[in-house]
Amino acid sequence: MKWKRLPLGPLQTNCYCLWNDKKECVIFDPGEEAGKLINWLNNNQLKPLGILLTHAHFDHIGAVDKVREAFDIPLYVHEKEAKWLLDPSLNGSQRFGMSELLRLKPADYILTNEKTLSLGDFRFDLYETPGHSPGSISYYYEEERIVFAGDTLFMGSIGRTDLPGGNHNELLKSIHDHLLTLPEDTIVLSGHGPETTIGNEMDSNPFLNGF
C-alpha cells in the first residue's frame, strides 16, 4: 500500500491518494487544481474508487466535482456538512472572497454514525472529530497505521476554531478521545503541512500539553 501527499491551491491544502497493488485508490480532500490532480492520477495509472472528505471547507472541496466527473466516482461527506457543499456561505468560499463561489453537486453518500467504511479492498475506521468544523471526520487506516485527520491535528498545532461551527474545547476533546488513543507510531496526515505521528504530538505539541 502506498500514499502520496499533493498540496494543492493557494492555501496548499493537502490532498492525499492511497492506493494498493491493483492500482485502485482513494482520494482525500481534492481542494484545488483539478487538472493537476487528474493528470497525476492518469500518469500513475491509478483507478480512483471514491473521494472522502475530512470536512467541507472551501479549500478542501474545490476540485471535487471535476475529479468525480472525470472518473465517475462517488463522494462521501459527514451529514453535518452535506449542505456545505451546496452553499458558499457555509463552505467559506463567500466569507473569504473567493473568485469562484463553490456550489457543488450533492454528495453521493452521507456519513452519519458509521464506525467503519469500506471501498473495494480499503477499510477505514471512522472517528467523528468535530471542533475545527462540526462535521470533521478522521479516517484511520489500521493496515498501514495512518490517519487522515484533515484540519483537526497538525505537526505542533491544532485546527483553528474561530470559523463558524468551530469550538476549541470540542476540538481538544476530539483529539484526546479519538486521535491520541491510536498507536503512537500512527502517521498523522494533516490537511496542511508535513506529516507527523501521534507519539510526536503527545510529546511535543504545546496545544495538547496538560489537556
N, C-alpha and C positions, 0 to 999 in steps of 0.2 A: 504494500500500500504506500502511495506517495501523496504528498500535498505540496501546494505552491501558493505563496503569498503574492498577490498582484495589487499594489497600491494604485488606485485609480482616481482621476478627477483632481480638482484644485485643492481639495482637503486631504488628498492621498489616503482615502478610505481603503482599508484592506479588504479586497475580495479574495476569497480562498477557493481553491479547487482541490478536491480529494478524489483520488482515482485508484482503481485496482488493476490487476494484471490483465483483465479483459478490456482495459481502456474505458470502462464505464466510470463516470464521475458525477459528483455532486458539487454544485456551485453555491457558495455562501456570499450574500450581500454584494451583488454586482452594482456598485454605486454610480459609475460613470463610464465614459469611454467604451461604449458597447462594441464598436468596431474593433478596437484593440483587443478586447476580451474574446470576441468571436474568432478573430484571426488566430489568436494564441491557441484556442481550443482546437480549431481546424488544423493548424500547423502541427499540433501534437497528436492529431488523430484521436481525440477524446470524444466520447459519446455521453453527453450530459443526460442524466436521469431526472433532474429536478433542481429547483432553486429554493434554498432555505434562507429565510430572513431571521437575523437575530433581533431586529426591530425595524421600524418603518420610517426612520428619519430620512430626509431627502438625500443625504449623502450616501445612504446605503441602498437606495432603490432606483437611482436614476437610469440605470441600464436594463432594468428588469424586463420591460415589455419587449425591447428589441432582442434581447437574448432568448427569452422564452419563445418568441415567434420564430427566431432563426432555427431553433432546434425542436420546436413543438413539444415543450416540456412544461410540467405543472409548477406552480408557485405555492409555497407554504408560508403562512404568517399566523401569529397569535391572534386570537379573536379580539383582544382589546385594541388591536391596531389595524384590524381589517379595513376599517373606514378611512384610516390614514392614507391608504394607497390612493384613494379617490379624491382627497381633499387637501389642497395646498396649504390651507390654514392649519391643518393638523400635522402634516408631514414636514412642515418648516420651510418649504420652498418659497412660500409667500413671506413669511416672517423675515427670512434672510435675504430677500430681494433677488432671488434667482432670476436669471433672464428668461428661463422657461419654467413656468409653474407646472408642477408634477401632478397629473391626473392619470393614474394608471388604471388598467383593467382590474376587475376584482380578482382576488386570489382564487386559485383552484381548490385549495384545501385550507380550512380554518382550524388551527390547533387550539384545543381547549384545555382539557386536563389530562391529555395523553402523557404517559410516563415513558413510552418508547416510540420510535418512528423507524420504519424500515422502508428503504428504497432499493430495490434489487438486492444485492448482497450486503448493502450497508445497513447497519443497525445502530441507532443513536439513543442514548438516554437523554430525555428532555428535562431541563430544570427551568422552572419559571424564576427569573431573576430580575424582578422589577426594581425600579429605583432611578435608573437613568431615564427610563420610559416605562409606562405601565405594562406594556406587552413584551418586554425584553425576555428573550429565551437564550439559554446556553445549551449547546449540543455537545454532549460528551461521547466520544468515540472510544470505547474501552479497549478495543483491539489494539489501538496504537497509543493509548493514553494521551489523547489530545482533547482539548475542549475549545470549541468555537464560542467565545464569550462576548462577542460584539463590543459594545462600549461600557460593559459592566466593570471589567478589571483590566488595567494596563500595567506595563512594567513600571513600578514605582508610583503608580497613581490609580485613581478610580474614575468612573464616569462622572461627567458633570450632572448636576441635579437642579440647575436653575432654569431648565426649559419646562414648558407645560407638561404636567404629569410626572415631573421629577420629584424625588423625595430622598433626601440624604440618609435618614435613618433606615428607610426601607432598603436602600441600596446596600448599606453596610450589613444589614441582616441577610440579604440575599447572598452576598459574598460569603459571609460567615456560615450560613446554614447549608449552602449548596456547593460552592466552589472550594472552600477551604477544607471540606470533608473528602475531597478527591485525593488520590495518592500524591505525595509530594513531588514525584517526578513527572506528574502530568504537565504536558506542554500547554500553555495558555496562548491561544491565537486570538489576539485582540483586534478591535475594529480600526485601530490606528497604532502605528509604531511597531517595534520589534516584538517577537515572541518572548515569553518568559516561562517560568514554571511556578507551580503552586508553592513549592518549597521556598523559592527565592522571594516570593511576595510575602509569605508568612514571616520570613526572617527580616526583610528589609523595607517593606512598603510602609512609609510613615503614616498613611491613612488608616492602616489596619492595626497599628501598634496600640495595644491596650483595649481593643474592642472586645 
